[in-house]
Amino acid sequence: MTLQMHYQEKYEQGIGQGIEKGIEQEKIDSAVRMIEDGDLPLEKIAMYSGLTLEQVLELEKELQLA
């Protein structure tokens, strides 16, 4: 493997990780908006956002502390 190929591989891995982080952040942002709206049960928020119920409960706790 050449140095250029190695750098290209690492670059592509970094792009993939960045995309994954962006997707996860969007899930969190969506869940926060739904929690703040207050119209949905936390189980539904978890289902709609793609987060686990435990993650949604933690977000709710963090929002109450803020």
PDB file of N, H, CA, C and O in Angstrom:
ATOM      1  N   MET A   1       0.854  -1.174   0.000  1.00  0.00           N
ATOM      2  CA  MET A   1       0.000   0.000   0.000  1.00  0.00           C
ATOM      3  C   MET A   1       0.903   1.241   0.000  1.00  0.00           C
ATOM      4  O   MET A   1       1.831   1.352   0.802  1.00  0.00           O
ATOM      5  N   THR A   2       0.621   2.131  -0.879  1.00  0.00           N
ATOM      6  H   THR A   2      -0.132   2.041  -1.531  1.00  0.00           H
ATOM      7  CA  THR A   2       1.404   3.363  -0.946  1.00  0.00           C
ATOM      8  C   THR A   2       0.921   4.339   0.134  1.00  0.00           C
ATOM      9  O   THR A   2      -0.162   4.185   0.699  1.00  0.00           O
ATOM     10  N   LEU A   3       1.734   5.318   0.392  1.00  0.00           N
ATOM     11  H   LEU A   3       2.614   5.443  -0.068  1.00  0.00           H
ATOM     12  CA  LEU A   3       1.378   6.337   1.374  1.00  0.00           C
ATOM     13  C   LEU A   3       0.111   7.077   0.957  1.00  0.00           C
ATOM     14  O   LEU A   3      -0.743   7.379   1.791  1.00  0.00           O
ATOM     15  N   GLN A   4      -0.006   7.366  -0.331  1.00  0.00           N
ATOM     16  H   GLN A   4       0.688   7.120  -1.008  1.00  0.00           H
ATOM     17  CA  GLN A   4      -1.202   8.062  -0.822  1.00  0.00           C
ATOM     18  C   GLN A   4      -2.446   7.207  -0.615  1.00  0.00           C
ATOM     19  O   GLN A   4      -3.493   7.729  -0.231  1.00  0.00           O
ATOM     20  N   MET A   5      -2.352   5.909  -0.862  1.00  0.00           N
ATOM     21  H   MET A   5      -1.502   5.485  -1.175  1.00  0.00           H
ATOM     22  CA  MET A   5      -3.496   5.015  -0.653  1.00  0.00           C
ATOM     23  C   MET A   5      -3.868   4.969   0.829  1.00  0.00           C
ATOM     24  O   MET A   5      -5.048   4.941   1.182  1.00  0.00           O
ATOM     25  N   HIS A   6      -2.858   4.961   1.685  1.00  0.00           N
ATOM     26  H   HIS A   6      -1.900   4.983   1.399  1.00  0.00           H
ATOM     27  CA  HIS A   6      -3.097   4.944   3.128  1.00  0.00           C
ATOM     28  C   HIS A   6      -3.842   6.211   3.552  1.00  0.00           C
ATOM     29  O   HIS A   6      -4.824   6.141   4.290  1.00  0.00           O
ATOM     30  N   TYR A   7      -3.374   7.364   3.084  1.00  0.00           N
ATOM     31  H   TYR A   7      -2.576   7.421   2.484  1.00  0.00           H
ATOM     32  CA  TYR A   7      -4.043   8.629   3.410  1.00  0.00           C
ATOM     33  C   TYR A   7      -5.469   8.651   2.876  1.00  0.00           C
ATOM     34  O   TYR A   7      -6.375   9.135   3.554  1.00  0.00           O
ATOM     35  N   GLN A   8      -5.674   8.141   1.687  1.00  0.00           N
ATOM     36  H   GLN A   8      -4.937   7.748   1.136  1.00  0.00           H
ATOM     37  CA  GLN A   8      -7.021   8.106   1.105  1.00  0.00           C
ATOM     38  C   GLN A   8      -7.952   7.238   1.948  1.00  0.00           C
ATOM     39  O   GLN A   8      -9.106   7.596   2.183  1.00  0.00           O
ATOM     40  N   GLU A   9      -7.445   6.105   2.395  1.00  0.00           N
ATOM     41  H   GLU A   9      -6.507   5.815   2.204  1.00  0.00           H
ATOM     42  CA  GLU A   9      -8.242   5.198   3.229  1.00  0.00           C
ATOM     43  C   GLU A   9      -8.618   5.876   4.547  1.00  0.00           C
ATOM     44  O   GLU A   9      -9.768   5.800   4.981  1.00  0.00           O
ATOM     45  N   LYS A  10      -7.648   6.540   5.183  1.00  0.00           N
ATOM     46  H   LYS A  10      -6.714   6.603   4.831  1.00  0.00           H
ATOM     47  CA  LYS A  10      -7.922   7.234   6.447  1.00  0.00           C
ATOM     48  C   LYS A  10      -8.894   8.396   6.242  1.00  0.00           C
ATOM     49  O   LYS A  10      -9.750   8.653   7.089  1.00  0.00           O
ATOM     50  N   TYR A  11      -8.757   9.089   5.121  1.00  0.00           N
ATOM     51  H   TYR A  11      -8.062   8.880   4.434  1.00  0.00           H
ATOM     52  CA  TYR A  11      -9.669  10.188   4.795  1.00  0.00           C
ATOM     53  C   TYR A  11     -11.100   9.666   4.675  1.00  0.00           C
ATOM     54  O   TYR A  11     -12.031  10.254   5.225  1.00  0.00           O
ATOM     55  N   GLU A  12     -11.265   8.576   3.962  1.00  0.00           N
ATOM     56  H   GLU A  12     -10.508   8.098   3.515  1.00  0.00           H
ATOM     57  CA  GLU A  12     -12.599   7.999   3.769  1.00  0.00           C
ATOM     58  C   GLU A  12     -13.179   7.512   5.092  1.00  0.00           C
ATOM     59  O   GLU A  12     -14.380   7.641   5.329  1.00  0.00           O
ATOM     60  N   GLN A  13     -12.334   6.954   5.951  1.00  0.00           N
ATOM     61  H   GLN A  13     -11.358   6.848   5.758  1.00  0.00           H
ATOM     62  CA  GLN A  13     -12.808   6.530   7.267  1.00  0.00           C
ATOM     63  C   GLN A  13     -13.274   7.737   8.078  1.00  0.00           C
ATOM     64  O   GLN A  13     -14.296   7.678   8.761  1.00  0.00           O
ATOM     65  N   GLY A  14     -12.524   8.819   7.996  1.00  0.00           N
ATOM     66  H   GLY A  14     -11.693   8.867   7.441  1.00  0.00           H
ATOM     67  CA  GLY A  14     -12.892  10.040   8.716  1.00  0.00           C
ATOM     68  C   GLY A  14     -14.211  10.613   8.222  1.00  0.00           C
ATOM     69  O   GLY A  14     -15.034  11.064   9.018  1.00  0.00           O
ATOM     70  N   ILE A  15     -14.410  10.595   6.921  1.00  0.00           N
ATOM     71  H   ILE A  15     -13.741  10.228   6.274  1.00  0.00           H
ATOM     72  CA  ILE A  15     -15.676  11.074   6.346  1.00  0.00           C
ATOM     73  C   ILE A  15     -16.827  10.213   6.863  1.00  0.00           C
ATOM     74  O   ILE A  15     -17.866  10.738   7.262  1.00  0.00           O
ATOM     75  N   GLY A  16     -16.645   8.906   6.857  1.00  0.00           N
ATOM     76  H   GLY A  16     -15.801   8.480   6.533  1.00  0.00           H
ATOM     77  CA  GLY A  16     -17.685   7.999   7.336  1.00  0.00           C
ATOM     78  C   GLY A  16     -18.018   8.235   8.792  1.00  0.00           C
ATOM     79  O   GLY A  16     -19.188   8.219   9.175  1.00  0.00           O
ATOM     80  N   GLN A  17     -17.000   8.455   9.606  1.00  0.00           N
ATOM     81  H   GLN A  17     -16.049   8.469   9.295  1.00  0.00           H
ATOM     82  CA  GLN A  17     -17.231   8.714  11.027  1.00  0.00           C
ATOM     83  C   GLN A  17     -17.960  10.040  11.223  1.00  0.00           C
ATOM     84  O   GLN A  17     -18.832  10.159  12.084  1.00  0.00           O
ATOM     85  N   GLY A  18     -17.598  11.027  10.420  1.00  0.00           N
ATOM     86  H   GLY A  18     -16.890  10.931   9.721  1.00  0.00           H
ATOM     87  CA  GLY A  18     -18.273  12.323  10.512  1.00  0.00           C
ATOM     88  C   GLY A  18     -19.744  12.223  10.151  1.00  0.00           C
ATOM     89  O   GLY A  18     -20.594  12.841  10.792  1.00  0.00           O
ATOM     90  N   ILE A  19     -20.034  11.451   9.136  1.00  0.00           N
ATOM     91  H   ILE A  19     -19.343  10.949   8.615  1.00  0.00           H
ATOM     92  CA  ILE A  19     -21.430  11.250   8.723  1.00  0.00           C
ATOM     93  C   ILE A  19     -22.207  10.552   9.834  1.00  0.00           C
ATOM     94  O   ILE A  19     -23.331  10.941  10.151  1.00  0.00           O
ATOM     95  N   GLU A  20     -21.605   9.524  10.421  1.00  0.00           N
ATOM     96  H   GLU A  20     -20.692   9.209  10.164  1.00  0.00           H
ATOM     97  CA  GLU A  20     -22.266   8.802  11.508  1.00  0.00           C
ATOM     98  C   GLU A  20     -22.552   9.723  12.695  1.00  0.00           C
ATOM     99  O   GLU A  20     -23.634   9.668  13.280  1.00  0.00           O
ATOM    100  N   LYS A  21     -21.585  10.567  13.046  1.00  0.00           N
ATOM    101  H   LYS A  21     -20.706  10.612  12.571  1.00  0.00           H
ATOM    102  CA  LYS A  21     -21.792  11.508  14.149  1.00  0.00           C
ATOM    103  C   LYS A  21     -22.910  12.490  13.821  1.00  0.00           C
ATOM    104  O   LYS A  21     -23.708  12.835  14.693  1.00  0.00           O
ATOM    105  N   GLY A  22     -22.974  12.939  12.578  1.00  0.00           N
ATOM    106  H   GLY A  22     -22.326  12.659  11.870  1.00  0.00           H
ATOM    107  CA  GLY A  22     -24.027  13.863  12.162  1.00  0.00           C
ATOM    108  C   GLY A  22     -25.403  13.232  12.247  1.00  0.00           C
ATOM    109  O   GLY A  22     -26.363  13.874  12.673  1.00  0.00           O
ATOM    110  N   ILE A  23     -25.498  11.984  11.844  1.00  0.00           N
ATOM    111  H   ILE A  23     -24.719  11.463  11.498  1.00  0.00           H
ATOM    112  CA  ILE A  23     -26.776  11.266  11.913  1.00  0.00           C
ATOM    113  C   ILE A  23     -27.205  11.105  13.366  1.00  0.00           C
ATOM    114  O   ILE A  23     -28.369  11.321  13.701  1.00  0.00           O
ATOM    115  N   GLU A  24     -26.272  10.728  14.221  1.00  0.00           N
ATOM    116  H   GLU A  24     -25.326  10.552  13.949  1.00  0.00           H
ATOM    117  CA  GLU A  24     -26.591  10.556  15.644  1.00  0.00           C
ATOM    118  C   GLU A  24     -27.011  11.883  16.270  1.00  0.00           C
ATOM    119  O   GLU A  24     -27.940  11.922  17.075  1.00  0.00           O
ATOM    120  N   GLN A  25     -26.337  12.961  15.907  1.00  0.00           N
ATOM    121  H   GLN A  25     -25.581  12.930  15.252  1.00  0.00           H
ATOM    122  CA  GLN A  25     -26.692  14.277  16.451  1.00  0.00           C
ATOM    123  C   GLN A  25     -28.084  14.701  16.001  1.00  0.00           C
ATOM    124  O   GLN A  25     -28.822  15.318  16.769  1.00  0.00           O
ATOM    125  N   GLU A  26     -28.446  14.377  14.767  1.00  0.00           N
ATOM    126  H   GLU A  26     -27.847  13.875  14.143  1.00  0.00           H
ATOM    127  CA  GLU A  26     -29.790  14.720  14.280  1.00  0.00           C
ATOM    128  C   GLU A  26     -30.854  13.942  15.049  1.00  0.00           C
ATOM    129  O   GLU A  26     -31.924  14.479  15.333  1.00  0.00           O
ATOM    130  N   LYS A  27     -30.575  12.685  15.389  1.00  0.00           N
ATOM    131  H   LYS A  27     -29.705  12.248  15.159  1.00  0.00           H
ATOM    132  CA  LYS A  27     -31.504  11.905  16.205  1.00  0.00           C
ATOM    133  C   LYS A  27     -31.707  12.587  17.562  1.00  0.00           C
ATOM    134  O   LYS A  27     -32.832  12.720  18.045  1.00  0.00           O
ATOM    135  N   ILE A  28     -30.601  13.011  18.159  1.00  0.00           N
ATOM    136  H   ILE A  28     -29.687  12.903  17.767  1.00  0.00           H
ATOM    137  CA  ILE A  28     -30.669  13.670  19.465  1.00  0.00           C
ATOM    138  C   ILE A  28     -31.440  14.980  19.357  1.00  0.00           C
ATOM    139  O   ILE A  28     -32.305  15.265  20.186  1.00  0.00           O
ATOM    140  N   ASP A  29     -31.131  15.772  18.342  1.00  0.00           N
ATOM    141  H   ASP A  29     -30.429  15.540  17.668  1.00  0.00           H
ATOM    142  CA  ASP A  29     -31.826  17.054  18.162  1.00  0.00           C
ATOM    143  C   ASP A  29     -33.325  16.852  17.976  1.00  0.00           C
ATOM    144  O   ASP A  29     -34.129  17.602  18.530  1.00  0.00           O
ATOM    145  N   SER A  30     -33.699  15.844  17.200  1.00  0.00           N
ATOM    146  H   SER A  30     -33.046  15.235  16.750  1.00  0.00           H
ATOM    147  CA  SER A  30     -35.131  15.552  16.986  1.00  0.00           C
ATOM    148  C   SER A  30     -35.798  15.148  18.292  1.00  0.00           C
ATOM    149  O   SER A  30     -36.898  15.606  18.601  1.00  0.00           O
ATOM    150  N   ALA A  31     -35.135  14.292  19.057  1.00  0.00           N
ATOM    151  H   ALA A  31     -34.241  13.920  18.806  1.00  0.00           H
ATOM    152  CA  ALA A  31     -35.700  13.840  20.329  1.00  0.00           C
ATOM    153  C   ALA A  31     -35.852  15.012  21.291  1.00  0.00           C
ATOM    154  O   ALA A  31     -36.863  15.106  21.987  1.00  0.00           O
ATOM    155  N   VAL A  32     -34.877  15.900  21.345  1.00  0.00           N
ATOM    156  H   VAL A  32     -34.055  15.825  20.780  1.00  0.00           H
ATOM    157  CA  VAL A  32     -34.955  17.062  22.227  1.00  0.00           C
ATOM    158  C   VAL A  32     -36.160  17.924  21.862  1.00  0.00           C
ATOM    159  O   VAL A  32     -36.889  18.378  22.744  1.00  0.00           O
ATOM    160  N   ARG A  33     -36.370  18.150  20.575  1.00  0.00           N
ATOM    161  H   ARG A  33     -35.777  17.781  19.859  1.00  0.00           H
ATOM    162  CA  ARG A  33     -37.522  18.959  20.159  1.00  0.00           C
ATOM    163  C   ARG A  33     -38.829  18.286  20.571  1.00  0.00           C
ATOM    164  O   ARG A  33     -39.757  18.959  21.021  1.00  0.00           O
ATOM    165  N   MET A  34     -38.909  16.971  20.423  1.00  0.00           N
ATOM    166  H   MET A  34     -38.155  16.425  20.058  1.00  0.00           H
ATOM    167  CA  MET A  34     -40.129  16.256  20.797  1.00  0.00           C
ATOM    168  C   MET A  34     -40.337  16.285  22.310  1.00  0.00           C
ATOM    169  O   MET A  34     -41.465  16.440  22.780  1.00  0.00           O
ATOM    170  N   ILE A  35     -39.260  16.136  23.070  1.00  0.00           N
ATOM    171  H   ILE A  35     -38.344  16.009  22.689  1.00  0.00           H
ATOM    172  CA  ILE A  35     -39.376  16.191  24.536  1.00  0.00           C
ATOM    173  C   ILE A  35     -39.857  17.574  24.950  1.00  0.00           C
ATOM    174  O   ILE A  35     -40.757  17.698  25.781  1.00  0.00           O
ATOM    175  N   GLU A  36     -39.264  18.606  24.378  1.00  0.00           N
ATOM    176  H   GLU A  36     -38.533  18.505  23.703  1.00  0.00           H
ATOM    177  CA  GLU A  36     -39.648  19.977  24.728  1.00  0.00           C
ATOM    178  C   GLU A  36     -41.093  20.280  24.336  1.00  0.00           C
ATOM    179  O   GLU A  36     -41.773  21.055  25.010  1.00  0.00           O
ATOM    180  N   ASP A  37     -41.562  19.668  23.245  1.00  0.00           N
ATOM    181  H   ASP A  37     -41.010  19.039  22.697  1.00  0.00           H
ATOM    182  CA  ASP A  37     -42.946  19.875  22.819  1.00  0.00           C
ATOM    183  C   ASP A  37     -43.913  19.280  23.841  1.00  0.00           C
ATOM    184  O   ASP A  37     -44.972  19.848  24.106  1.00  0.00           O
ATOM    185  N   GLY A  38     -43.545  18.139  24.409  1.00  0.00           N
ATOM    186  H   GLY A  38     -42.685  17.677  24.194  1.00  0.00           H
ATOM    187  CA  GLY A  38     -44.321  17.547  25.489  1.00  0.00           C
ATOM    188  C   GLY A  38     -45.574  16.794  25.098  1.00  0.00           C
ATOM    189  O   GLY A  38     -46.337  16.384  25.973  1.00  0.00           O
ATOM    190  N   ASP A  39     -45.812  16.599  23.813  1.00  0.00           N
ATOM    191  H   ASP A  39     -45.192  16.932  23.102  1.00  0.00           H
ATOM    192  CA  ASP A  39     -47.054  15.938  23.387  1.00  0.00           C
ATOM    193  C   ASP A  39     -46.937  14.426  23.250  1.00  0.00           C
ATOM    194  O   ASP A  39     -47.959  13.742  23.191  1.00  0.00           O
ATOM    195  N   LEU A  40     -45.739  13.890  23.199  1.00  0.00           N
ATOM    196  H   LEU A  40     -44.908  14.445  23.248  1.00  0.00           H
ATOM    197  CA  LEU A  40     -45.551  12.462  22.943  1.00  0.00           C
ATOM    198  C   LEU A  40     -44.988  11.745  24.165  1.00  0.00           C
ATOM    199  O   LEU A  40     -44.181  12.307  24.906  1.00  0.00           O
ATOM    200  N   PRO A  41     -45.420  10.496  24.372  1.00  0.00           N
ATOM    201  CA  PRO A  41     -44.792   9.700  25.422  1.00  0.00           C
ATOM    202  C   PRO A  41     -43.340   9.397  25.033  1.00  0.00           C
ATOM    203  O   PRO A  41     -43.007   9.336  23.850  1.00  0.00           O
ATOM    204  N   LEU A  42     -42.494   9.210  26.027  1.00  0.00           N
ATOM    205  H   LEU A  42     -42.765   9.259  26.989  1.00  0.00           H
ATOM    206  CA  LEU A  42     -41.072   8.979  25.767  1.00  0.00           C
ATOM    207  C   LEU A  42     -40.826   7.738  24.912  1.00  0.00           C
ATOM    208  O   LEU A  42     -39.866   7.701  24.143  1.00  0.00           O
ATOM    209  N   GLU A  43     -41.674   6.731  25.034  1.00  0.00           N
ATOM    210  H   GLU A  43     -42.454   6.760  25.658  1.00  0.00           H
ATOM    211  CA  GLU A  43     -41.522   5.527  24.216  1.00  0.00           C
ATOM    212  C   GLU A  43     -41.686   5.854  22.731  1.00  0.00           C
ATOM    213  O   GLU A  43     -40.957   5.335  21.886  1.00  0.00           O
ATOM    214  N   LYS A  44     -42.639   6.711  22.432  1.00  0.00           N
ATOM    215  H   LYS A  44     -43.231   7.133  23.118  1.00  0.00           H
ATOM    216  CA  LYS A  44     -42.853   7.126  21.029  1.00  0.00           C
ATOM    217  C   LYS A  44     -41.676   7.960  20.533  1.00  0.00           C
ATOM    218  O   LYS A  44     -41.242   7.817  19.390  1.00  0.00           O
ATOM    219  N   ILE A  45     -41.168   8.825  21.393  1.00  0.00           N
ATOM    220  H   ILE A  45     -41.521   8.942  22.321  1.00  0.00           H
ATOM    221  CA  ILE A  45     -40.016   9.647  21.009  1.00  0.00           C
ATOM    222  C   ILE A  45     -38.837   8.751  20.669  1.00  0.00           C
ATOM    223  O   ILE A  45     -38.135   8.989  19.685  1.00  0.00           O
ATOM    224  N   ALA A  46     -38.617   7.724  21.477  1.00  0.00           N
ATOM    225  H   ALA A  46     -39.186   7.531  22.276  1.00  0.00           H
ATOM    226  CA  ALA A  46     -37.538   6.780  21.198  1.00  0.00           C
ATOM    227  C   ALA A  46     -37.769   6.097  19.855  1.00  0.00           C
ATOM    228  O   ALA A  46     -36.848   5.980  19.047  1.00  0.00           O
ATOM    229  N   MET A  47     -38.982   5.652  19.621  1.00  0.00           N
ATOM    230  H   MET A  47     -39.731   5.747  20.277  1.00  0.00           H
ATOM    231  CA  MET A  47     -39.292   4.957  18.376  1.00  0.00           C
ATOM    232  C   MET A  47     -39.108   5.878  17.173  1.00  0.00           C
ATOM    233  O   MET A  47     -38.511   5.474  16.175  1.00  0.00           O
ATOM    234  N   TYR A  48     -39.606   7.095  17.251  1.00  0.00           N
ATOM    235  H   TYR A  48     -40.091   7.423  18.061  1.00  0.00           H
ATOM    236  CA  TYR A  48     -39.539   8.018  16.113  1.00  0.00           C
ATOM    237  C   TYR A  48     -38.127   8.554  15.868  1.00  0.00           C
ATOM    238  O   TYR A  48     -37.741   8.792  14.724  1.00  0.00           O
ATOM    239  N   SER A  49     -37.372   8.740  16.926  1.00  0.00           N
ATOM    240  H   SER A  49     -37.686   8.546  17.855  1.00  0.00           H
ATOM    241  CA  SER A  49     -36.039   9.330  16.764  1.00  0.00           C
ATOM    242  C   SER A  49     -34.967   8.294  16.427  1.00  0.00           C
ATOM    243  O   SER A  49     -33.916   8.638  15.886  1.00  0.00           O
ATOM    244  N   GLY A  50     -35.232   7.036  16.742  1.00  0.00           N
ATOM    245  H   GLY A  50     -36.086   6.756  17.181  1.00  0.00           H
ATOM    246  CA  GLY A  50     -34.222   6.005  16.518  1.00  0.00           C
ATOM    247  C   GLY A  50     -33.257   5.854  17.681  1.00  0.00           C
ATOM    248  O   GLY A  50     -32.282   5.107  17.594  1.00  0.00           O
ATOM    249  N   LEU A  51     -33.528   6.562  18.766  1.00  0.00           N
ATOM    250  H   LEU A  51     -34.320   7.168  18.837  1.00  0.00           H
ATOM    251  CA  LEU A  51     -32.722   6.415  19.976  1.00  0.00           C
ATOM    252  C   LEU A  51     -33.343   5.343  20.859  1.00  0.00           C
ATOM    253  O   LEU A  51     -34.499   4.964  20.673  1.00  0.00           O
ATOM    254  N   THR A  52     -32.569   4.862  21.815  1.00  0.00           N
ATOM    255  H   THR A  52     -31.629   5.171  21.966  1.00  0.00           H
ATOM    256  CA  THR A  52     -33.129   3.919  22.778  1.00  0.00           C
ATOM    257  C   THR A  52     -33.934   4.695  23.808  1.00  0.00           C
ATOM    258  O   THR A  52     -33.760   5.903  23.965  1.00  0.00           O
ATOM    259  N   LEU A  53     -34.808   4.000  24.501  1.00  0.00           N
ATOM    260  H   LEU A  53     -34.949   3.018  24.373  1.00  0.00           H
ATOM    261  CA  LEU A  53     -35.591   4.641  25.561  1.00  0.00           C
ATOM    262  C   LEU A  53     -34.662   5.185  26.644  1.00  0.00           C
ATOM    263  O   LEU A  53     -34.917   6.248  27.209  1.00  0.00           O
ATOM    264  N   GLU A  54     -33.593   4.460  26.929  1.00  0.00           N
ATOM    265  H   GLU A  54     -33.386   3.596  26.470  1.00  0.00           H
ATOM    266  CA  GLU A  54     -32.636   4.916  27.931  1.00  0.00           C
ATOM    267  C   GLU A  54     -31.994   6.242  27.512  1.00  0.00           C
ATOM    268  O   GLU A  54     -31.803   7.129  28.344  1.00  0.00           O
ATOM    269  N   GLN A  55     -31.661   6.376  26.228  1.00  0.00           N
ATOM    270  H   GLN A  55     -31.815   5.655  25.553  1.00  0.00           H
ATOM    271  CA  GLN A  55     -31.077   7.625  25.741  1.00  0.00           C
ATOM    272  C   GLN A  55     -32.076   8.774  25.863  1.00  0.00           C
ATOM    273  O   GLN A  55     -31.704   9.887  26.236  1.00  0.00           O
ATOM    274  N   VAL A  56     -33.330   8.507  25.552  1.00  0.00           N
ATOM    275  H   VAL A  56     -33.631   7.603  25.249  1.00  0.00           H
ATOM    276  CA  VAL A  56     -34.365   9.541  25.640  1.00  0.00           C
ATOM    277  C   VAL A  56     -34.578   9.946  27.095  1.00  0.00           C
ATOM    278  O   VAL A  56     -34.735  11.130  27.395  1.00  0.00           O
ATOM    279  N   LEU A  57     -34.585   8.974  27.992  1.00  0.00           N
ATOM    280  H   LEU A  57     -34.457   8.012  27.748  1.00  0.00           H
ATOM    281  CA  LEU A  57     -34.737   9.292  29.414  1.00  0.00           C
ATOM    282  C   LEU A  57     -33.574  10.153  29.903  1.00  0.00           C
ATOM    283  O   LEU A  57     -33.777  11.080  30.687  1.00  0.00           O
ATOM    284  N   GLU A  58     -32.368   9.855  29.449  1.00  0.00           N
ATOM    285  H   GLU A  58     -32.203   9.103  28.812  1.00  0.00           H
ATOM    286  CA  GLU A  58     -31.197  10.646  29.828  1.00  0.00           C
ATOM    287  C   GLU A  58     -31.301  12.066  29.281  1.00  0.00           C
ATOM    288  O   GLU A  58     -30.971  13.027  29.976  1.00  0.00           O
ATOM    289  N   LEU A  59     -31.757  12.199  28.042  1.00  0.00           N
ATOM    290  H   LEU A  59     -32.025  11.419  27.478  1.00  0.00           H
ATOM    291  CA  LEU A  59     -31.951  13.532  27.465  1.00  0.00           C
ATOM    292  C   LEU A  59     -32.974  14.327  28.264  1.00  0.00           C
ATOM    293  O   LEU A  59     -32.780  15.511  28.536  1.00  0.00           O
ATOM    294  N   GLU A  60     -34.057  13.669  28.634  1.00  0.00           N
ATOM    295  H   GLU A  60     -34.214  12.706  28.413  1.00  0.00           H
ATOM    296  CA  GLU A  60     -35.095  14.347  29.416  1.00  0.00           C
ATOM    297  C   GLU A  60     -34.525  14.829  30.751  1.00  0.00           C
ATOM    298  O   GLU A  60     -34.801  15.947  31.185  1.00  0.00           O
ATOM    299  N   LYS A  61     -33.744  13.992  31.383  1.00  0.00           N
ATOM    300  H   LYS A  61     -33.519  13.083  31.031  1.00  0.00           H
ATOM    301  CA  LYS A  61     -33.122  14.357  32.653  1.00  0.00           C
ATOM    302  C   LYS A  61     -32.189  15.561  32.460  1.00  0.00           C
ATOM    303  O   LYS A  61     -32.211  16.495  33.262  1.00  0.00           O
ATOM    304  N   GLU A  62     -31.380  15.542  31.412  1.00  0.00           N
ATOM    305  H   GLU A  62     -31.363  14.784  30.760  1.00  0.00           H
ATOM    306  CA  GLU A  62     -30.468  16.657  31.140  1.00  0.00           C
ATOM    307  C   GLU A  62     -31.231  17.956  30.883  1.00  0.00           C
ATOM    308  O   GLU A  62     -30.807  19.030  31.311  1.00  0.00           O
ATOM    309  N   LEU A  63     -32.355  17.848  30.186  1.00  0.00           N
ATOM    310  H   LEU A  63     -32.699  16.976  29.839  1.00  0.00           H
ATOM    311  CA  LEU A  63     -33.152  19.042  29.895  1.00  0.00           C
ATOM    312  C   LEU A  63     -33.772  19.617  31.164  1.00  0.00           C
ATOM    313  O   LEU A  63     -33.906  20.833  31.297  1.00  0.00           O
ATOM    314  N   GLN A  64     -34.147  18.751  32.085  1.00  0.00           N
ATOM    315  H   GLN A  64     -34.038  17.763  31.976  1.00  0.00           H
ATOM    316  CA  GLN A  64     -34.728  19.224  33.346  1.00  0.00           C
ATOM    317  C   GLN A  64     -33.697  19.920  34.207  1.00  0.00           C
ATOM    318  O   GLN A  64     -34.036  20.814  34.983  1.00  0.00           O
ATOM    319  N   LEU A  65     -32.431  19.518  34.078  1.00  0.00           N
ATOM    320  H   LEU A  65     -32.156  18.793  33.447  1.00  0.00           H
ATOM    321  CA  LEU A  65     -31.363  20.126  34.865  1.00  0.00           C
ATOM    322  C   LEU A  65     -30.912  21.461  34.291  1.00  0.00           C
ATOM    323  O   LEU A  65     -30.318  22.284  34.989  1.00  0.00           O
ATOM    324  N   ALA A  66     -31.204  21.664  33.004  1.00  0.00           N
ATOM    325  H   ALA A  66     -31.686  20.996  32.437  1.00  0.00           H
ATOM    326  CA  ALA A  66     -30.730  22.895  32.342  1.00  0.00           C
ATOM    327  C   ALA A  66     -31.575  24.093  32.705  1.00  0.00           C
ATOM    328  O   ALA A  66     -31.312  25.200  32.235  1.00  0.00           O
TER     329      ALA A  66
END
